């Protein structure tokens, strides 16, 4: 895996910050855990997992931003893996709009 320069890391951090805001709004709008059918619980846990993964990736990316580029103890994969999980959770929550579509009365 290639090294990520600081300029690209800033872009990644900005994207993760937007995702974190999205997940925090989504989690707060959900009902209590364990309520509803299985797909409601799936989307609820996707929101929680996405928020946690985003927070981890954002924290590691922020710390890596202030470390020297050469010989950094934080590998790009430590930011990319939780960031990828967060993006996948955001896609699942995007699919929720199709799954939860209500029929007109």
LOFI-56517 format. One record per residue (C-alpha): residue number from 1; x, y, z. Coordinates in steps of 0.2 Angstrom, whole numbers, padded with zeros to 4 digits. Example, Ala and Ser with C-alpha at 12.3 -4.5 7.8 and 13.67 -1.06 7.14 Angstrom:
<recs>
+-----+-------+-------+-------+
| seq |    c1 |    c2 |    c3 |
+-----+-------+-------+-------+
|   1 |  0062 | -0022 |  0039 |
|   2 |  0068 | -0005 |  0036 |
+-----+-------+-------+-------+
</recs>
This chain:
<recs>
+-----+-------+-------+-------+
| seq |    c1 |    c2 |    c3 |
+-----+-------+-------+-------+
|   1 |  0000 |  0000 |  0000 |
|   2 |  0007 |  0017 | -0005 |
|   3 |  0010 |  0031 |  0007 |
|   4 | -0003 |  0045 |  0009 |
|   5 |  0004 |  0062 |  0008 |
|   6 | -0002 |  0075 |  0020 |
|   7 | -0013 |  0084 |  0007 |
|   8 | -0022 |  0068 |  0003 |
|   9 | -0024 |  0065 |  0022 |
|  10 | -0032 |  0082 |  0024 |
|  11 | -0045 |  0077 |  0011 |
|  12 | -0048 |  0060 |  0019 |
|  13 | -0051 |  0068 |  0036 |
|  14 | -0063 |  0081 |  0029 |
|  15 | -0073 |  0067 |  0021 |
|  16 | -0073 |  0057 |  0037 |
|  17 | -0079 |  0072 |  0047 |
|  18 | -0094 |  0073 |  0036 |
|  19 | -0097 |  0055 |  0038 |
|  20 | -0096 |  0057 |  0057 |
|  21 | -0109 |  0071 |  0057 |
|  22 | -0120 |  0060 |  0046 |
|  23 | -0119 |  0045 |  0057 |
|  24 | -0122 |  0055 |  0073 |
|  25 | -0138 |  0063 |  0066 |
|  26 | -0144 |  0046 |  0060 |
|  27 | -0140 |  0037 |  0076 |
|  28 | -0150 |  0050 |  0086 |
|  29 | -0165 |  0048 |  0075 |
|  30 | -0166 |  0029 |  0078 |
|  31 | -0178 |  0021 |  0091 |
|  32 | -0172 |  0011 |  0105 |
|  33 | -0161 | -0005 |  0102 |
|  34 | -0170 | -0021 |  0098 |
|  35 | -0186 | -0013 |  0092 |
|  36 | -0194 | -0018 |  0076 |
|  37 | -0190 | -0031 |  0063 |
|  38 | -0173 | -0038 |  0058 |
|  39 | -0170 | -0025 |  0045 |
|  40 | -0173 | -0011 |  0056 |
|  41 | -0160 | -0018 |  0068 |
|  42 | -0148 | -0021 |  0054 |
|  43 | -0149 | -0002 |  0049 |
|  44 | -0148 |  0003 |  0067 |
|  45 | -0132 | -0007 |  0070 |
|  46 | -0125 | -0001 |  0053 |
|  47 | -0127 |  0017 |  0059 |
|  48 | -0118 |  0013 |  0075 |
|  49 | -0104 |  0003 |  0068 |
|  50 | -0102 |  0016 |  0054 |
|  51 | -0100 |  0030 |  0067 |
|  52 | -0088 |  0020 |  0078 |
|  53 | -0077 |  0016 |  0062 |
|  54 | -0078 |  0034 |  0056 |
|  55 | -0072 |  0040 |  0073 |
|  56 | -0058 |  0028 |  0074 |
|  57 | -0052 |  0032 |  0056 |
|  58 | -0054 |  0051 |  0059 |
|  59 | -0044 |  0050 |  0075 |
|  60 | -0030 |  0040 |  0067 |
|  61 | -0029 |  0051 |  0052 |
|  62 | -0029 |  0066 |  0063 |
|  63 | -0014 |  0059 |  0073 |
|  64 | -0005 |  0054 |  0057 |
|  65 | -0007 |  0071 |  0050 |
|  66 |  0005 |  0078 |  0063 |
|  67 |  0018 |  0065 |  0062 |
|  68 |  0032 |  0065 |  0050 |
|  69 |  0028 |  0057 |  0033 |
|  70 |  0043 |  0046 |  0033 |
|  71 |  0043 |  0032 |  0046 |
|  72 |  0026 |  0036 |  0053 |
|  73 |  0020 |  0022 |  0066 |
|  74 |  0002 |  0024 |  0059 |
|  75 |  0001 |  0014 |  0042 |
|  76 | -0011 |  0020 |  0029 |
|  77 | -0021 |  0003 |  0031 |
|  78 | -0025 |  0009 |  0049 |
|  79 | -0035 |  0023 |  0042 |
|  80 | -0041 |  0015 |  0026 |
|  81 | -0049 | -0001 |  0034 |
|  82 | -0061 |  0008 |  0047 |
|  83 | -0064 |  0021 |  0034 |
|  84 | -0069 |  0008 |  0021 |
|  85 | -0081 |  0000 |  0034 |
|  86 | -0088 |  0017 |  0037 |
|  87 | -0091 |  0020 |  0019 |
|  88 | -0099 |  0002 |  0017 |
|  89 | -0111 |  0006 |  0032 |
|  90 | -0116 |  0023 |  0023 |
|  91 | -0120 |  0013 |  0008 |
|  92 | -0131 |  0001 |  0018 |
|  93 | -0140 |  0016 |  0026 |
|  94 | -0142 |  0023 |  0008 |
|  95 | -0150 |  0007 |  0003 |
|  96 | -0162 |  0009 |  0018 |
|  97 | -0171 |  0022 |  0008 |
|  98 | -0176 |  0008 | -0004 |
|  99 | -0180 | -0005 |  0009 |
| 100 | -0190 |  0006 |  0020 |
| 101 | -0200 |  0014 |  0006 |
| 102 | -0219 |  0016 |  0011 |
| 103 | -0233 |  0013 |  0000 |
| 104 | -0245 |  0027 | -0004 |
| 105 | -0262 |  0025 |  0005 |
+-----+-------+-------+-------+
</recs>
